[in-house]
Amino acid sequence: MQKQRTEYRERLTPSLWILASAGVVGPMAALVLAPLDSTLALIAGAVVGALLIAALIGLSPVVEIRDGQLRAGRARIGVEWLGEPVALTGEDARQARGPGLDRNSWLVIRGGIDGLVVIPLEDQDDPVVSWVVSTRTPDRLAAAIRRSRAYAQSRQMSPSESS
């Protein structure tokens, strides 16, 4: 069995501010149960807070390039269909996320994550024109896409050159 090659992986977790806000739910749950039993209230509050934070982290989408595929959330596409990625930050990323956003793009956008990579698709039959993906490291993601595309292209050329 061949080992899977992961070139890039990032979990788009919520910001620390969101996680801290979610942690406040635990004490609120404890307050609801406090009239019944204070020990039960403390345990339930801790469990509710921990479960909510774990759910927020565990259910966060993952952006990954592995085995010649870009995976963003639940979607995946072969790198051979991807065009030249564009890494954006700051005002350029805000523009691409807002007024410059094409309605036919596939989106994996997370609030609180400034960086963005826009990847055009080269499949003329696909109604999706590009993928717009949030990332904390847009330069690294764009570079990983370029490397993976180059590797896929070199593998496609090799068999035909030998025949």
WOCORPE-V968937 format. One record per pair of residues at least 6 apart in sequence whose C-alpha atoms are under 6 Angstrom apart, sorted by the first residue. I is the first residue (numbers start at 1). J is the second residue. Records with the same first field share a line. If there is no record, write none. Layout:
I = J ; J
This chain:
5 = 66 ; 67
6 = 65 ; 66
7 = 65 ; 66
8 = 64 ; 65
9 = 63 ; 64
10 = 62 ; 63
11 = 61 ; 62
12 = 60 ; 61
13 = 57 ; 60
23 = 49
25 = 49
26 = 45 ; 46 ; 48 ; 49
27 = 45
29 = 45
30 = 41 ; 42 ; 45
33 = 41
34 = 41
61 = 73
62 = 72 ; 73
63 = 71 ; 72
64 = 70 ; 71
68 = 78 ; 79
69 = 77 ; 78 ; 79
70 = 76 ; 77
79 = 149
81 = 121 ; 122 ; 123
82 = 121 ; 122
83 = 120 ; 121 ; 122
85 = 118 ; 119 ; 142
86 = 117 ; 118
87 = 117 ; 138 ; 139
88 = 115 ; 116 ; 117
89 = 115
93 = 116
104 = 128 ; 129
105 = 128 ; 129 ; 130 ; 131
106 = 131
107 = 132
108 = 133
109 = 133 ; 134
115 = 134 ; 135 ; 136 ; 138
116 = 133 ; 134 ; 135 ; 138
117 = 132 ; 133 ; 138
118 = 131 ; 132
119 = 130 ; 131
120 = 129 ; 130
121 = 129 ; 130
